[in-house]
């Protein structure tokens, strides 16, 4: 009788791996996400697997450590920026103000708010992360989830702009769009501005 215990073969097939990706209903993944999802502990094995999948067009390398099941041009640019930043963040300031017609000129960069100040590019898209104190960043008043991305409401985006630039001027036509009562309430509750 053989008394040697054989290791159970836990190797997943390609189909099983992509079925797990599909269950998550997400487009963009970090290397660590894939290692955990596929239970691959050996970094070399993981990199070789991803390289093989990339060559076959099953997965796309965005840059080192960031992968997608879609081509970069097909990914929601807001989602891409938040995933690339790889920390809690939301879309705000110029991006939201332009979306709501408060700014007429298209912003040169997609603006995020996070705990770091950073300018970066992913593919042809440019991003700017504005640094906010943690106690303000993690206050969700005026922040909502749109799709898979956290975004500021118009009132929160205005309050955020005033947080970063207290002298920011909003012309008369944009002031009609803005609910200043909501902005003041957000300033009071999020940034503790008592005016």
C-alpha positions as MATLAB code, in Angstrom:
seq = 'XXXXXXXXXXXXXXXXXXXXXXXXXXXXXXXXXXXXXXXXXXXXXXXXXXXXXXXXXXXXXXXXXXXXXXXXXXXXXXXXXXXXXXXXXXXXXXXXXXXXXXXXXXXXXXXXXXXXXXXXXXXXXXXXXXXXXXXXXXXXXXXXXXXXXXXXXXXXXXXXXXXXXXXXXXXXXXXXXXXXXXXXXXXXXXXXXXX';
ca = [
       0.000    0.000    0.000;
       1.324    3.402   -0.962;
       1.490    5.648    2.117;
       2.678    8.750    0.295;
      -0.013   11.402    0.095;
      -0.266   12.874   -3.340;
      -0.811   16.600   -3.647;
      -4.195   17.478   -4.970;
      -3.874   19.046   -8.411;
      -5.278   22.563   -7.980;
      -4.170   23.894  -11.340;
      -6.934   25.798  -13.072;
      -7.678   25.634  -16.765;
      -7.701   28.782  -18.881;
     -11.474   28.500  -19.084;
     -11.822   28.361  -15.301;
      -9.588   31.408  -14.892;
     -11.577   33.489  -17.363;
     -14.862   32.287  -15.861;
     -13.663   33.718  -12.533;
     -12.807   37.010  -14.261;
     -16.266   37.130  -15.857;
     -17.944   36.584  -12.466;
     -16.332   39.775  -11.141;
     -17.892   41.884  -13.910;
     -14.838   44.152  -14.013;
     -12.587   45.174  -16.885;
      -9.320   46.201  -15.219;
      -7.158   44.193  -12.803;
      -3.925   44.640  -10.912;
      -1.356   41.866  -10.809;
      -2.153   41.130   -7.159;
      -5.882   40.870   -7.962;
      -5.179   38.212  -10.581;
      -2.756   36.330   -8.329;
      -5.429   36.097   -5.620;
      -8.284   35.312   -7.978;
      -6.397   32.541   -9.749;
      -4.556   31.385   -6.614;
      -1.132   31.698   -8.248;
       1.511   32.369   -5.600;
       4.595   32.136   -7.802;
       5.156   35.545   -9.416;
       7.136   34.006  -12.271;
       4.283   31.615  -13.100;
       1.796   34.481  -12.971;
       3.866   36.676  -15.289;
       4.382   33.851  -17.777;
       0.654   33.062  -17.721;
      -0.239   36.712  -18.339;
       2.373   36.994  -21.079;
       0.894   33.944  -22.799;
      -2.641   35.349  -22.490;
      -1.460   38.721  -23.839;
       0.182   37.092  -26.867;
      -3.066   35.241  -27.590;
      -5.123   38.457  -27.245;
      -7.118   37.136  -24.285;
      -5.946   39.844  -21.917;
      -4.310   43.224  -22.509;
      -1.384   44.683  -20.626;
      -2.074   48.340  -19.910;
       1.283   48.853  -18.222;
       3.406   46.970  -15.718;
       1.120   45.330  -13.195;
      -2.171   46.525  -14.722;
      -4.203   44.352  -17.104;
      -7.586   44.424  -18.787;
      -9.920   42.135  -20.681;
     -10.522   45.056  -23.088;
      -8.228   47.237  -25.158;
      -7.292   50.516  -23.450;
      -9.356   52.576  -25.909;
     -12.479   50.546  -24.997;
     -12.239   51.090  -21.221;
     -14.249   53.791  -19.442;
     -11.623   56.549  -19.003;
     -12.841   57.347  -15.488;
     -12.533   53.715  -14.393;
      -9.096   53.493  -15.984;
      -7.836   56.523  -14.062;
      -9.115   55.285  -10.708;
      -7.706   51.775  -11.296;
      -4.342   53.148  -12.450;
      -4.097   55.368   -9.370;
      -4.675   52.195   -7.302;
      -6.054   53.831   -4.173;
      -9.333   55.363   -2.988;
     -10.292   58.146   -5.395;
     -13.237   59.715   -7.138;
     -13.806   61.862  -10.235;
     -14.375   65.532   -9.423;
     -13.445   69.163  -10.080;
     -12.955   70.150  -13.742;
     -14.197   66.825  -15.134;
     -17.549   67.025  -13.323;
     -17.900   70.780  -13.827;
     -17.443   70.317  -17.581;
     -19.874   67.379  -17.629;
     -22.588   69.606  -16.080;
     -21.898   72.621  -18.295;
     -20.289   74.787  -15.629;
     -17.039   74.870  -17.616;
     -17.223   75.434  -21.354;
     -13.672   74.441  -22.231;
     -12.832   70.723  -22.364;
     -10.366   69.941  -19.553;
      -6.953   68.751  -20.748;
      -6.903   66.072  -18.044;
      -9.417   63.929  -16.211;
      -9.446   65.149  -12.620;
      -9.514   62.803   -9.646;
      -9.457   63.493   -5.938;
      -7.366   61.141   -3.789;
      -4.772   61.144   -1.018;
      -1.931   61.916   -3.464;
      -1.051   64.725   -5.822;
      -0.056   63.176   -9.116;
      -0.161   63.739  -12.879;
      -0.023   60.604  -15.015;
      -0.980   59.143  -18.385;
      -2.525   55.847  -19.399;
      -2.451   55.302  -23.141;
      -3.464   58.601  -24.727;
      -5.423   59.812  -21.688;
      -3.993   62.211  -19.120;
      -5.007   62.383  -15.480;
      -4.492   64.743  -12.588;
      -5.069   63.641   -9.016;
      -5.605   66.403   -6.490;
      -4.566   65.611   -2.921;
      -7.206   65.885   -0.197;
      -6.948   65.217    3.535;
      -8.197   61.741    4.456;
     -11.009   62.950    6.718;
     -12.465   64.925    3.791;
     -11.674   62.319    1.128;
     -13.509   59.557    2.977;
     -16.597   61.677    3.663;
     -19.009   60.470    0.968;
     -21.409   63.407    1.157;
     -22.027   64.386   -2.466;
     -20.143   61.397   -3.898;
     -22.089   58.712   -5.759;
     -21.268   55.527   -7.622;
     -21.852   55.773  -11.363;
     -21.186   52.446  -13.072;
     -18.123   51.148  -11.219;
     -16.653   54.571  -10.451;
     -17.167   57.007   -7.603;
     -18.028   60.490   -8.898;
     -18.755   63.811   -7.249;
     -22.167   65.377   -7.721;
     -22.109   68.866   -9.202;
     -22.395   70.417   -5.729;
     -19.532   68.295   -4.357;
     -17.369   69.112   -7.415;
     -17.945   72.845   -6.832;
     -17.155   72.423   -3.117;
     -14.025   70.446   -4.026;
     -12.889   73.174   -6.444;
     -13.349   75.758   -3.710;
     -11.424   73.517   -1.282;
      -8.443   73.469   -3.662;
      -8.869   77.030   -4.919;
     -10.926   79.266   -2.571;
     -10.670   82.145   -5.059;
     -12.152   80.136   -7.957;
     -14.593   82.301   -9.905;
     -17.833   80.903  -11.322;
     -19.457   83.177  -13.899;
     -23.114   84.235  -13.681;
     -24.351   81.663  -16.223;
     -22.735   78.756  -14.357;
     -23.942   80.096  -11.015;
     -27.514   79.491  -12.211;
     -26.714   75.769  -12.603;
     -25.087   75.448   -9.181;
     -27.147   74.809   -6.044;
     -25.183   77.060   -3.690;
     -27.150   75.944   -0.625;
     -25.971   72.339   -1.234;
     -22.410   73.543   -1.836;
     -22.351   75.420    1.480;
     -23.780   72.378    3.320;
     -21.069   70.145    1.814;
     -18.386   72.671    2.747;
     -19.681   72.766    6.311;
     -20.008   68.986    6.749;
     -17.007   67.800    4.733;
     -14.379   70.518    5.167;
     -15.699   72.025    8.424;
     -15.968   75.488    6.884;
     -18.220   77.544    9.127;
     -19.101   80.615    7.062;
];
